[in-house]
Amino acid sequence: MSPKKMKQMMKQMGISIEEIEGVEEVIIRTQDREIFFLDASVTVMDAQGNRSYQVVGTAQERAREVSIPDSDVELVVAQTGCSPQEARAALKESSGDLAEAIVKLGSN
């Protein structure tokens, strides 16, 4: 079946497909990692108001750096009496979990 005929049939069924132009990068973030596509091609399919996105490209993975707010560091320092550097290291090691960082530093 020709692409033109396929497109007509999909239009009759209420499905439209459109490619997003100029995509530079697509990033999927999870709690502990990022999956990114630098050469991504993104297509949007709209079927009766439901939109789905298809990403095609070469996937690469990297560990996600945990962002630690200064207020969390200050709280751990206040609770344990450790240095801010030790508090930040414990928070990174515990993926930002305040209670786990405090318990870990309190048992040293």
DSSP file (Angstrom, degrees, kcal/mol; ACC not computed):
  #  RESIDUE AA STRUCTURE BP1 BP2  ACC     N-H-->O    O-->H-N    N-H-->O    O-->H-N    TCO  KAPPA ALPHA  PHI   PSI    X-CA   Y-CA   Z-CA
    1    1 A M              0   0    0      0, 0.0     0, 0.0     0, 0.0     0, 0.0   0.000 360.0 360.0 360.0 137.6    0.0    0.0    0.0
    2    2 A S     >  -     0   0    0      1,-0.1     4,-2.5     4,-0.0     5,-0.2  -0.403 360.0-121.2 -74.5 150.2    1.4    3.4   -0.9
    3    3 A P  H  > S+     0   0    0      0, 0.0     4,-2.3     0, 0.0     5,-0.1   0.855 113.8  54.9 -58.0 -35.0    2.1    5.9    1.9
    4    4 A K  H  > S+     0   0    0      2,-0.2     4,-1.9     1,-0.2     5,-0.1   0.926 109.9  45.0 -65.3 -44.2   -0.3    8.4    0.3
    5    5 A K  H  > S+     0   0    0      2,-0.2     4,-2.3     1,-0.2    -1,-0.2   0.892 112.2  52.5 -66.0 -39.8   -3.2    5.8    0.4
    6    6 A M  H  X S+     0   0    0     -4,-2.5     4,-2.3     1,-0.2    -1,-0.2   0.907 108.5  50.7 -61.5 -42.5   -2.3    4.8    4.0
    7    7 A K  H  X S+     0   0    0     -4,-2.3     4,-2.1     1,-0.2    -1,-0.2   0.889 109.5  50.7 -64.1 -39.8   -2.4    8.5    5.0
    8    8 A Q  H  X S+     0   0    0     -4,-1.9     4,-2.1     2,-0.2    -2,-0.2   0.919 110.6  48.9 -63.7 -44.1   -5.9    8.9    3.5
    9    9 A M  H  X S+     0   0    0     -4,-2.3     4,-1.4     1,-0.2    -2,-0.2   0.908 111.3  49.4 -62.8 -42.3   -7.2    5.8    5.2
   10   10 A M  H  <>S+     0   0    0     -4,-2.3     5,-3.0     1,-0.2     4,-0.2   0.894 109.0  52.7 -65.1 -38.6   -5.8    7.0    8.6
   11   11 A K  H ><5S+     0   0    0     -4,-2.1     3,-1.3     1,-0.2    -1,-0.2   0.895 106.5  53.1 -63.0 -40.0   -7.4   10.4    8.1
   12   12 A Q  H 3<5S+     0   0    0     -4,-2.1    -1,-0.2     1,-0.3    -2,-0.2   0.818 107.6  51.9 -64.0 -30.6  -10.8    8.8    7.4
   13   13 A M  T 3<5S-     0   0    0     -4,-1.4    -1,-0.3     2,-0.2    -2,-0.2   0.422 123.9-105.0 -85.9   1.6  -10.4    6.9   10.7
   14   14 A G  T < 5S+     0   0    0     -3,-1.3    34,-1.6     1,-0.3     2,-0.5   0.736  79.2 130.8  83.9  22.7   -9.7   10.1   12.6
   15   15 A I  E   < -A   47   0A   0     -5,-3.0     2,-0.4    32,-0.2    -1,-0.3  -0.937  33.0-174.6-113.4 127.4   -6.0    9.5   12.9
   16   16 A S  E     -A   46   0A   0     30,-2.5    30,-3.0    -2,-0.5     2,-0.4  -0.955   6.8-160.9-121.1 143.5   -3.4   12.2   12.0
   17   17 A I  E     +A   45   0A   0     -2,-0.4     2,-0.4    28,-0.2    28,-0.2  -0.976  13.4 172.5-124.0 134.3    0.4   11.8   12.0
   18   18 A E  E     -A   44   0A   0     26,-2.4    26,-3.4    -2,-0.4     2,-0.4  -0.999  24.7-136.5-143.4 135.7    2.8   14.7   12.1
   19   19 A E  E     -A   43   0A   0     -2,-0.4     2,-0.6    24,-0.2    24,-0.2  -0.774  22.4-127.7 -92.7 136.9    6.5   14.9   12.5
   20   20 A I  E >   -A   42   0A   0     22,-2.7     3,-0.6    -2,-0.4    22,-0.5  -0.738  28.2-142.6 -83.6 121.9    8.0   17.5   14.8
   21   21 A E  T 3  S+     0   0    0     -2,-0.6    20,-0.0     1,-0.2    -1,-0.0  -0.534  71.8  22.9 -86.1 150.4   10.6   19.5   12.9
   22   22 A G  T 3  S+     0   0    0      1,-0.2     2,-0.3    -2,-0.2    -1,-0.2   0.692  71.2 169.8  75.0  21.6   13.8   20.8   14.4
   23   23 A V    <   +     0   0    0     -3,-0.6    -1,-0.2     1,-0.2     3,-0.1  -0.513   9.0 176.9 -67.9 126.2   14.1   18.4   17.3
   24   24 A E        -     0   0    0      1,-0.4     2,-0.3    -2,-0.3    16,-0.2   0.799  62.0  -6.4 -97.7 -38.1   17.6   18.8   18.9
   25   25 A E        -     0   0    0     14,-0.1     2,-0.4     2,-0.0    -1,-0.4  -0.981  50.6-155.0-160.6 144.3   17.4   16.4   21.8
   26   26 A V  E     -C   37   0B   0     11,-2.0    11,-2.5    -2,-0.3     2,-0.4  -0.996  16.7-169.6-123.5 130.2   14.9   14.1   23.6
   27   27 A I  E     -C   36   0B   0     -2,-0.4     2,-0.6     9,-0.2     9,-0.2  -0.978  11.4-165.7-124.3 130.3   15.5   13.2   27.3
   28   28 A I  E     -C   35   0B   0      7,-3.1     7,-2.7    -2,-0.4     2,-0.5  -0.970  18.0-161.0-110.3 118.3   13.6   10.6   29.4
   29   29 A R  E     +C   34   0B   0     -2,-0.6     2,-0.2     5,-0.2     5,-0.2  -0.865  13.9 174.9-106.8 130.8   14.4   11.1   33.1
   30   30 A T        -     0   0    0      3,-2.9    -2,-0.0    -2,-0.5    34,-0.0  -0.636  51.3 -88.9-114.9-178.4   13.9    8.5   35.7
   31   31 A Q  S    S+     0   0    0     -2,-0.2     3,-0.1     1,-0.2    -2,-0.0   0.853 122.9  19.9 -61.6 -35.0   14.8    8.8   39.4
   32   32 A D  S    S+     0   0    0      1,-0.1    32,-2.0    31,-0.1     2,-0.3   0.486 124.7  25.7-118.3  -3.1   18.3    7.4   38.9
   33   33 A R  E     - D   0  63B   0     30,-0.3    -3,-2.9    32,-0.0     2,-0.4  -0.975  56.7-134.6-154.3 167.3   19.2    7.8   35.2
   34   34 A E  E     -CD  29  62B   0     28,-2.8    28,-2.1    -2,-0.3     2,-0.5  -0.989   8.9-160.1-126.1 136.4   18.6    9.7   32.0
   35   35 A I  E     -CD  28  61B   0     -7,-2.7    -7,-3.1    -2,-0.4     2,-0.4  -0.978  23.5-176.9-112.7 122.5   18.0    8.2   28.5
   36   36 A F  E     -CD  27  60B   0     24,-2.8    24,-2.2    -2,-0.5     2,-0.5  -0.926  22.9-157.8-129.8 151.1   18.7   10.7   25.8
   37   37 A F  E     +CD  26  59B   0    -11,-2.5   -11,-2.0    -2,-0.4     3,-0.4  -0.986   9.3 177.9-124.4 116.6   18.6   10.9   22.0
   38   38 A L  S    S+     0   0    0     20,-0.6    -1,-0.1    -2,-0.5    21,-0.1   0.738  87.3  43.1 -88.6 -25.1   20.7   13.5   20.2
   39   39 A D  S    S+     0   0    0     19,-0.3    -1,-0.2   -13,-0.1   -14,-0.1  -0.211  88.4 159.5-111.0  40.2   19.6   12.4   16.7
   40   40 A A        -     0   0    0     -3,-0.4     2,-0.5   -16,-0.2    17,-0.2  -0.312  31.3-162.5 -75.4 145.1   15.9   12.0   17.5
   41   41 A S  E     - B   0  56A   0     15,-2.3    15,-2.3    -2,-0.1     2,-0.5  -0.999  16.7-161.9-119.2 123.1   13.1   11.9   15.1
   42   42 A V  E     -AB  20  55A   0    -22,-0.5   -22,-2.7    -2,-0.5     2,-0.4  -0.928   8.4-173.3-116.9 127.6    9.8   12.5   16.9
   43   43 A T  E     -AB  19  54A   0     11,-2.4    11,-2.8    -2,-0.5     2,-0.5  -0.954  10.5-152.0-118.7 136.3    6.4   11.7   15.4
   44   44 A V  E     -AB  18  53A   0    -26,-3.4   -26,-2.4    -2,-0.4     2,-0.5  -0.927   7.0-165.4-109.8 127.4    3.0   12.7   17.0
   45   45 A M  E     -AB  17  52A   0      7,-2.9     7,-2.4    -2,-0.5     2,-0.6  -0.960   1.3-165.2-113.5 124.4    0.0   10.5   16.3
   46   46 A D  E     +AB  16  51A   0    -30,-3.0   -30,-2.5    -2,-0.5     2,-0.6  -0.935   9.0 177.8-111.2 113.6   -3.4   12.0   17.2
   47   47 A A  E >  S-AB  15  50A   0      3,-2.6     3,-1.5    -2,-0.6   -32,-0.2  -0.900  73.5 -36.4-119.5 100.3   -6.2    9.4   17.3
   48   48 A Q  T 3  S-     0   0    0    -34,-1.6    -1,-0.1    -2,-0.6     3,-0.1   0.886 125.1 -41.3  53.7  46.2   -9.5   10.9   18.4
   49   49 A G  T 3  S+     0   0    0      1,-0.2     2,-0.6     0, 0.0    -1,-0.3   0.284 114.1 113.4  90.3 -11.1   -7.9   13.3   20.9
   50   50 A N  E <   -B   47   0A   0     -3,-1.5    -3,-2.6     2,-0.0     2,-0.4  -0.856  51.9-159.2 -96.5 119.4   -5.4   10.8   22.3
   51   51 A R  E     -B   46   0A   0     -2,-0.6     2,-0.4    -5,-0.2    -5,-0.2  -0.823  11.3-178.6-102.3 134.6   -1.9   11.9   21.4
   52   52 A S  E     -B   45   0A   0     -7,-2.4    -7,-2.9    -2,-0.4     2,-0.4  -0.975  14.7-144.5-129.3 148.5    1.1    9.5   21.4
   53   53 A Y  E     -B   44   0A   0     -2,-0.4     2,-0.5    -9,-0.2    -9,-0.2  -0.912   5.2-159.9-115.6 135.4    4.7   10.3   20.6
   54   54 A Q  E     -B   43   0A   0    -11,-2.8   -11,-2.4    -2,-0.4     2,-0.5  -0.970   7.1-164.0-115.7 125.4    7.1    8.0   18.9
   55   55 A V  E     -B   42   0A   0     -2,-0.5     2,-0.4   -13,-0.2   -13,-0.2  -0.935   7.4-177.5-111.3 126.2   10.9    8.7   19.3
   56   56 A V  E     +B   41   0A   0    -15,-2.3   -15,-2.3    -2,-0.5     2,-0.3  -0.987  33.9  81.7-124.4 131.8   13.3    7.1   16.9
   57   57 A G  S    S-     0   0    0     -2,-0.4     2,-0.7   -17,-0.2   -17,-0.1  -0.974  81.5 -47.3 165.0-171.4   17.1    7.5   17.2
   58   58 A T        -     0   0    0     -2,-0.3   -20,-0.6     2,-0.0   -19,-0.3  -0.806  54.8-145.0 -92.8 115.8   20.2    6.3   19.0
   59   59 A A  E     -D   37   0B   0     -2,-0.7     2,-0.3   -22,-0.1   -22,-0.2  -0.599  17.5-176.2 -84.1 138.7   19.6    6.0   22.7
   60   60 A Q  E     -D   36   0B   0    -24,-2.2   -24,-2.8    -2,-0.3     2,-0.4  -0.949  10.9-147.6-128.5 153.0   22.4    6.8   25.2
   61   61 A E  E     +D   35   0B   0     -2,-0.3     2,-0.3   -26,-0.2   -26,-0.2  -0.927  16.8 172.4-125.0 145.7   22.2    6.4   29.0
   62   62 A R  E     -D   34   0B   0    -28,-2.1   -28,-2.8    -2,-0.4     2,-0.1  -0.991  38.1-101.8-146.5 150.8   23.8    8.3   31.8
   63   63 A A  E     -D   33   0B   0     -2,-0.3     2,-0.5   -30,-0.2   -30,-0.3  -0.427  40.8-119.7 -68.1 146.1   23.4    8.2   35.6
   64   64 A R        -     0   0    0    -32,-2.0     2,-0.4    -2,-0.1    -1,-0.1  -0.782  19.1-129.9 -93.5 128.1   21.4   11.1   37.0
   65   65 A E        -     0   0    0     -2,-0.5     2,-0.4     1,-0.1   -32,-0.0  -0.612  24.2-124.9 -75.8 128.6   23.1   13.4   39.4
   66   66 A V        -     0   0    0     -2,-0.4     2,-0.6    26,-0.1    30,-0.1  -0.613  18.1-136.1 -77.6 128.7   20.9   13.9   42.5
   67   67 A S        -     0   0    0     -2,-0.4    -1,-0.0    28,-0.1     0, 0.0  -0.768  18.5-163.1 -87.8 122.7   20.2   17.6   43.2
   68   68 A I        -     0   0    0     -2,-0.6     2,-0.1     4,-0.0    24,-0.0  -0.921  12.2-138.1-111.0 113.5   20.7   18.3   46.9
   69   69 A P    >>  -     0   0    0      0, 0.0     4,-1.6     0, 0.0     3,-0.7  -0.386  17.1-124.6 -67.6 146.0   19.1   21.6   48.2
   70   70 A D  H 3> S+     0   0    0      1,-0.2     4,-2.7     2,-0.2     5,-0.2   0.833 110.9  62.1 -58.6 -33.3   21.1   23.7   50.6
   71   71 A S  H 3> S+     0   0    0      1,-0.2     4,-1.9     2,-0.2    -1,-0.2   0.862 102.7  49.9 -63.4 -34.7   18.2   23.5   53.1
   72   72 A D  H <> S+     0   0    0     -3,-0.7     4,-2.2     2,-0.2    -1,-0.2   0.901 110.1  50.3 -68.7 -40.8   18.6   19.7   53.2
   73   73 A V  H  X S+     0   0    0     -4,-1.6     4,-2.4     1,-0.2    -2,-0.2   0.933 110.7  49.7 -61.0 -45.9   22.3   20.0   53.9
   74   74 A E  H  X S+     0   0    0     -4,-2.7     4,-2.5     1,-0.2    -1,-0.2   0.886 109.7  51.2 -61.8 -39.7   21.7   22.5   56.7
   75   75 A L  H  X S+     0   0    0     -4,-1.9     4,-2.1     2,-0.2    -1,-0.2   0.915 110.9  47.3 -64.3 -43.3   19.1   20.2   58.3
   76   76 A V  H  X S+     0   0    0     -4,-2.2     4,-2.1     2,-0.2     6,-0.4   0.903 112.4  50.2 -66.0 -40.6   21.4   17.3   58.3
   77   77 A V  H  X S+     0   0    0     -4,-2.4     4,-2.8     1,-0.2    -2,-0.2   0.927 111.6  48.5 -60.7 -45.4   24.2   19.4   59.7
   78   78 A A  H  < S+     0   0    0     -4,-2.5    -2,-0.2     1,-0.2    -1,-0.2   0.866 115.5  44.1 -63.8 -37.1   21.9   20.7   62.5
   79   79 A Q  H  < S+     0   0    0     -4,-2.1    -1,-0.2    -5,-0.2    -2,-0.2   0.797 128.9  23.5 -78.8 -29.5   20.7   17.1   63.3
   80   80 A T  H  < S-     0   0    0     -4,-2.1    -2,-0.2    -5,-0.2    -3,-0.2   0.655  89.9-129.3-114.0 -20.2   24.1   15.4   63.3
   81   81 A G     <  +     0   0    0     -4,-2.8    -4,-0.1    -5,-0.4    -3,-0.1   0.623  61.9 136.4  77.5  12.5   26.7   18.1   63.9
   82   82 A C        -     0   0    0     -6,-0.4    -1,-0.2    -5,-0.2    -2,-0.1  -0.256  61.8 -86.6 -83.3 176.4   28.8   17.0   60.9
   83   83 A S     >  -     0   0    0      1,-0.1     4,-2.4    -3,-0.1     5,-0.2  -0.443  35.6-112.7 -78.9 158.1   30.3   19.3   58.3
   84   84 A P  H  > S+     0   0    0      0, 0.0     4,-2.5     0, 0.0     5,-0.2   0.853 118.7  54.8 -58.8 -34.2   28.3   20.6   55.3
   85   85 A Q  H  > S+     0   0    0      2,-0.2     4,-2.3     1,-0.2     5,-0.2   0.919 109.3  46.2 -65.9 -42.9   30.6   18.5   53.0
   86   86 A E  H  > S+     0   0    0      2,-0.2     4,-2.5     1,-0.2    -1,-0.2   0.901 112.7  50.9 -64.8 -40.2   29.9   15.3   55.0
   87   87 A A  H  X S+     0   0    0     -4,-2.4     4,-2.4     2,-0.2    -2,-0.2   0.928 111.0  47.4 -63.4 -45.5   26.2   16.1   55.0
   88   88 A R  H  X S+     0   0    0     -4,-2.5     4,-2.4     1,-0.2    -1,-0.2   0.907 112.5  49.9 -63.1 -41.9   26.1   16.7   51.2
   89   89 A A  H  X S+     0   0    0     -4,-2.3     4,-2.4     2,-0.2    -1,-0.2   0.913 111.6  48.1 -63.0 -43.0   28.1   13.4   50.6
   90   90 A A  H  X S+     0   0    0     -4,-2.5     4,-1.7     1,-0.2    -2,-0.2   0.889 111.6  50.3 -65.8 -38.6   25.7   11.4   52.8
   91   91 A L  H  <>S+     0   0    0     -4,-2.4     5,-3.8     2,-0.2     6,-0.4   0.899 111.5  47.8 -66.6 -40.1   22.6   12.9   51.1
   92   92 A K  H ><5S+     0   0    0     -4,-2.4     3,-1.5     3,-0.2    -2,-0.2   0.913 111.0  51.5 -65.0 -41.3   24.1   12.1   47.6
   93   93 A E  H 3<5S+     0   0    0     -4,-2.4    -1,-0.2     1,-0.3    -2,-0.2   0.829 113.1  45.0 -64.3 -32.0   24.8    8.5   48.8
   94   94 A S  T ><5S-     0   0    0     -4,-1.7     3,-1.5    -5,-0.2    -1,-0.3   0.180 116.9-112.6 -98.1  17.2   21.3    8.2   50.1
   95   95 A S  T < 5S-     0   0    0     -3,-1.5    -3,-0.2     1,-0.3    -2,-0.1   0.829  76.3 -51.4  56.1  36.0   19.7    9.7   46.9
   96   96 A G  T 3 <S+     0   0    0     -5,-3.8     2,-0.8     1,-0.2    -1,-0.3   0.498  93.9 148.6  85.2   3.9   18.5   12.7   48.8
   97   97 A D    <>  -     0   0    0     -3,-1.5     4,-2.1    -6,-0.4    -1,-0.2  -0.632  31.7-162.7 -77.1 109.9   16.8   10.8   51.6
   98   98 A L  H  > S+     0   0    0     -2,-0.8     4,-2.5     1,-0.2     5,-0.2   0.925  85.6  48.8 -59.8 -49.5   17.1   13.0   54.7
   99   99 A A  H  > S+     0   0    0      1,-0.2     4,-2.5     2,-0.2     5,-0.2   0.911 112.0  48.6 -61.3 -43.6   16.3   10.3   57.2
  100  100 A E  H  > S+     0   0    0      1,-0.2     4,-2.5     2,-0.2    -1,-0.2   0.901 112.0  49.3 -64.2 -40.8   18.7    7.8   55.7
  101  101 A A  H  X S+     0   0    0     -4,-2.1     4,-2.4     2,-0.2     5,-0.2   0.907 112.2  48.1 -65.0 -41.9   21.5   10.4   55.6
  102  102 A I  H  X S+     0   0    0     -4,-2.5     4,-2.5     2,-0.2    -2,-0.2   0.928 113.4  46.8 -65.9 -45.2   20.9   11.5   59.3
  103  103 A V  H  X S+     0   0    0     -4,-2.5     4,-1.4    -5,-0.2    -2,-0.2   0.923 112.2  51.1 -62.1 -44.1   20.9    7.8   60.5
  104  104 A K  H  < S+     0   0    0     -4,-2.5     3,-0.2     1,-0.2     4,-0.2   0.919 115.7  40.5 -60.8 -44.8   24.0    7.1   58.5
  105  105 A L  H >< S+     0   0    0     -4,-2.4     3,-0.9     1,-0.2    -1,-0.2   0.827 111.9  57.0 -74.8 -30.8   25.9   10.1   59.9
  106  106 A G  H 3< S+     0   0    0     -4,-2.5    -1,-0.2     1,-0.2    -2,-0.2   0.747 102.3  55.5 -71.3 -22.8   24.5    9.5   63.4
  107  107 A S  T 3<        0   0    0     -4,-1.4    -1,-0.2    -3,-0.2    -2,-0.2   0.483 360.0 360.0 -89.1  -2.0   25.9    6.0   63.5
  108  108 A N    <         0   0    0     -3,-0.9    -1,-0.2    -4,-0.2    -2,-0.1   0.466 360.0 360.0 -81.9 360.0   29.5    7.1   62.8
